[in-house]
Amino acid sequence: MPAWTAFFANADPDISTEIIVVDDCSTDGTEDYLNTIGDRVRVLRNIERGCFGHNMNKAAALARANYLVLLNNDTEVTPFWLRRLLDAARADPTIGVVGNCHLYLGTGHINHAGMVFDERCQPTHLYMDKPADFPPAKISRDFQTLSGACLLVPRKVFVELGGFDPEFRNGFEDVDFCLRARQRGYRVRYVGDSVIYHHVGSSPDRFRQRRPEPTILRCKMGGQNRPRSPRLSGT
């Protein structure tokens, strides 16, 4: 199912939403397609190519809701994905970031079910390539950081943190954001029963450029990104 078809098909009629799309100088017919959707979305069209964090900050500044959902364009949502994220955020005001389970579209196996730091203090996805019904991936719990491909953040938290740090051009801005949220005392919550599919790394030049982001992250965090593994059976 195409991404936008899945998004509208799985919309929750009880949740009022405002959809903002950042067209980051696309050349693949995106502009023409967005014109066919009409007033179902608000479109921001960049004059110059931006980056993920910069684009999310622009969209968030225009959004009017109390909760922001930051969602990659290469994702496909499933029933109740948004309801479960929103319920988690509303349940506890100390929760500042909420994420969910991401499955590979081709195999249906896990791409993301929370993130930890490995022995080199690099962020790594848990349970990659495990089956979608792998029991530990179903457990909702707190993590140090989560993938930015899909995050729900209360607007007040996003504003308090100043959004994403634009110094990160194409990676690690989500890790930095989650760690800064934790520094402010907010919890970073993974919701195991909210599920999306993710095409993973489909943006042009996603992995081709030299990436200074790991160095930037190490300098900023000063040891906050310590190795930590979940103490759960089946891990």
Buried (B, 14 or more C-beta within 10 A) or exposed (E): EEBBEBBEEBBEEEEEEEBBBBBBEBEEEBEEEBEEEEEBBBBBEBEEEBBBBBBBBBBBEEBEEEBBBBBBBBBBBBEBBBBBBBBBBEEEEEBBBBBBBBBBBEEEBBBBBBBBBEEEBBBEBBBEEBEBEBBBBEBBBBBBBBBBBBBBBBBEBBEBBEBBBBBBBBBBBBBBBBBBBBEEEBBBBBBBBBBBBBBBEEBEEEEEEEBEBBEBBBEBBEEBBEEEEBEEEEE
